[in-house]
Amino acid sequence: MMERAIVAGVDGSQAAKAALDWAADDAVRTGLPLRIVHVHEPWSRDTEPTASQFRETMAEWHMLLLAESAERARAFAPAAQVSTALATGAVVQRLKTEAETAATLVVGGKGHGRLPTFAIGSVTAELAGHTASPLVVVRTYTMEQHGEIVIGYDGSPDADAAMAFALQQASLRAARVRVLHGSRYPALAPHPVGYGPLPMGETNELGGRLASWRERSPHVEMVETIVPGSAVSALVEASRAADLVVVGSRGRGGLASAVLGSVSHGVVRRARCAVAVVSAPRLDPAGADEPRR
């Protein structure tokens, strides 16, 4: 069985380079190999007046991009085991296929490489919530660490999958986890940026679930924060002092009532750090895993 890898999609843009740095760093943290993938869409420039010459030039550019990306990754993370792959086809579908066997798929928050059609950022919304592995979207990346992972949590299956990923990342980074929960009720007292205690019903439900997660990862510090209504703005604000924001792709209400849309059009676009979108495995009526679409 092939060992899972941290897969980085590259397109030559600055955001993709930042994603590559994040992926290389994560490969070292997790001890997994790093696979660098560039997707070539052969039909994307067939209407160019000099299409034949352009294709020859681009064939060289594809390979140069992968070589330079591998060189960058090895310089950034010398301990990483690096490989490259040139895939042909539709960008979104090929990256979804890569995600089926990946530990994590990492892409840039917006791309504007040599070819606009290769811009990974343009397909982020189509990938978010539709990949078999966690999707990490990176706009910028530095080695500076804040020591905190932020997660939006509502107790839904996707939120639980996101929690497992957040705790794994926190453990690898020796960081704490800040749990943000959106309440359907106003905070009981004034608090900075709307933070306040949970109403009793929510306290019992959320507290029980978080207690279970604490038992599974007793070495990871967890702190809880409540925000009234939608917590998208709070997640964006918390991202200023976080190393990673983690969200489930769908939820049951409150924080996650529109999490996928909020992530693709809000948190992913506005966050000051990398954002991970995580989905729980889908089951068909017979109980088998449903293929991702």
Backbone hydrogen bonds, N-H to C=O, Kabsch-Sander energy under -0.5 kcal/mol:
donor,donor_aa,acceptor,acceptor_aa,energy
5,A,101,T,-0.5
6,I,33,P,-2.7
7,V,5,A,-0.7
7,V,104,T,-2.8
8,A,6,I,-0.5
8,A,35,R,-2.6
9,G,7,V,-0.5
9,G,106,V,-2.6
10,V,37,V,-2.6
17,K,13,S,-1.7
18,A,14,Q,-2.1
19,A,15,A,-2.3
20,L,16,A,-2.2
21,D,17,K,-2.1
22,W,18,A,-2.3
23,A,19,A,-2.6
24,A,20,L,-2.6
25,D,21,D,-2.4
26,D,22,W,-2.5
27,A,23,A,-2.3
28,V,24,A,-1.7
29,R,25,D,-2.1
30,T,26,D,-2.8
31,G,27,A,-1.5
32,L,27,A,-1.0
34,L,81,Q,-3.2
35,R,6,I,-2.7
35,R,33,P,-0.5
36,I,34,L,-0.5
36,I,83,S,-2.9
37,V,8,A,-2.9
37,V,35,R,-0.6
38,H,85,A,-2.1
40,H,38,H,-0.5
40,H,87,A,-3.6
41,E,39,V,-0.5
44,S,41,E,-1.8
46,D,43,W,-1.1
48,E,45,R,-1.8
51,A,48,E,-1.3
54,F,50,T,-2.8
55,R,51,A,-2.7
56,E,52,S,-1.7
57,T,53,Q,-2.2
58,M,54,F,-2.8
59,A,55,R,-2.2
60,E,56,E,-1.4
61,W,57,T,-1.9
62,H,58,M,-2.9
63,M,59,A,-1.4
64,L,60,E,-2.2
65,L,61,W,-3.0
66,L,62,H,-1.9
67,A,63,M,-2.3
68,E,64,L,-2.9
69,S,65,L,-2.3
70,A,66,L,-2.4
71,E,67,A,-2.2
72,R,68,E,-2.4
73,A,69,S,-2.5
74,R,70,A,-2.4
75,A,71,E,-1.9
76,F,72,R,-2.5
77,A,73,A,-3.0
80,A,77,A,-2.2
82,V,80,A,-0.8
83,S,34,L,-2.1
85,A,36,I,-2.2
87,A,38,H,-2.7
87,A,85,A,-0.6
89,G,40,H,-2.3
94,R,90,A,-2.7
95,L,91,V,-2.3
96,K,92,V,-2.2
97,T,93,Q,-2.2
98,E,94,R,-2.1
99,A,95,L,-2.1
100,E,96,K,-0.9
100,E,97,T,-0.7
101,T,97,T,-0.5
101,T,98,E,-1.2
102,A,99,A,-0.5
103,A,5,A,-2.8
104,T,5,A,-1.0
105,L,134,P,-2.6
106,V,7,V,-3.1
107,V,136,V,-2.5
109,G,138,V,-3.1
118,F,115,L,-1.8
119,A,116,P,-1.7
122,S,119,A,-1.4
123,V,120,I,-1.8
124,T,121,G,-0.9
127,L,123,V,-1.6
128,A,124,T,-2.9
130,H,127,L,-2.7
135,L,277,V,-2.5
136,V,105,L,-3.0
136,V,134,P,-0.5
137,V,135,L,-0.5
137,V,275,V,-3.3
138,V,107,V,-2.6
138,V,136,V,-0.5
149,I,176,R,-2.8
150,V,244,L,-2.7
151,I,178,R,-2.6
152,G,246,V,-2.1
153,Y,151,I,-0.6
153,Y,180,L,-2.8
160,D,156,S,-2.3
161,A,157,P,-2.1
162,A,158,D,-2.3
163,M,159,A,-2.4
164,A,160,D,-2.2
165,F,161,A,-1.7
166,A,162,A,-2.7
167,L,163,M,-2.8
168,Q,164,A,-1.9
169,Q,165,F,-2.5
170,A,166,A,-2.6
171,S,167,L,-2.5
172,L,168,Q,-2.1
173,R,169,Q,-1.7
174,A,170,A,-0.9
175,A,170,A,-2.5
176,R,147,G,-2.2
177,V,221,E,-3.0
178,R,149,I,-3.1
178,R,176,R,-0.5
179,V,177,V,-0.6
179,V,223,V,-3.4
180,L,151,I,-3.1
180,L,178,R,-0.6
181,H,225,T,-2.2
183,S,181,H,-0.6
183,S,227,V,-2.9
188,L,197,P,-0.6
194,G,191,H,-1.9
195,Y,192,P,-2.4
196,G,226,I,-1.1
203,T,199,P,-2.6
204,N,200,M,-2.3
205,E,201,G,-1.9
206,L,202,E,-2.8
207,G,203,T,-2.4
208,G,204,N,-1.8
209,R,205,E,-1.6
210,L,206,L,-2.7
211,A,207,G,-2.2
212,S,208,G,-1.5
213,W,209,R,-1.6
214,R,210,L,-2.4
215,E,211,A,-1.9
216,R,212,S,-1.4
217,S,213,W,-1.7
220,V,217,S,-1.8
221,E,219,H,-0.5
223,V,177,V,-2.5
225,T,179,V,-2.9
226,I,196,G,-0.5
227,V,181,H,-2.5
229,G,183,S,-2.8
235,L,231,A,-2.6
236,V,232,V,-2.3
237,E,233,S,-2.5
238,A,234,A,-2.8
239,S,235,L,-1.4
240,R,237,E,-1.4
241,A,238,A,-1.3
242,A,239,S,-1.2
243,D,148,E,-3.0
244,L,148,E,-0.8
245,V,274,A,-2.3
246,V,150,V,-3.1
247,V,276,A,-2.6
249,S,278,V,-1.9
251,G,256,A,-1.0
255,L,182,G,-0.7
256,A,253,G,-1.6
257,S,254,G,-1.1
259,V,256,A,-1.3
260,L,249,S,-0.7
262,S,258,A,-2.9
263,V,259,V,-3.1
264,S,260,L,-2.7
265,H,261,G,-2.4
266,G,262,S,-1.7
267,V,262,S,-2.1
268,V,263,V,-2.8
269,R,263,V,-0.6
270,R,266,G,-2.7
271,A,267,V,-2.8
274,A,243,D,-0.6
275,V,137,V,-2.3
276,A,245,V,-3.2
277,V,135,L,-3.2
278,V,247,V,-2.5
278,V,276,A,-0.5
284,D,288,A,-3.2
287,G,284,D,-2.6
290,E,282,R,-3.5
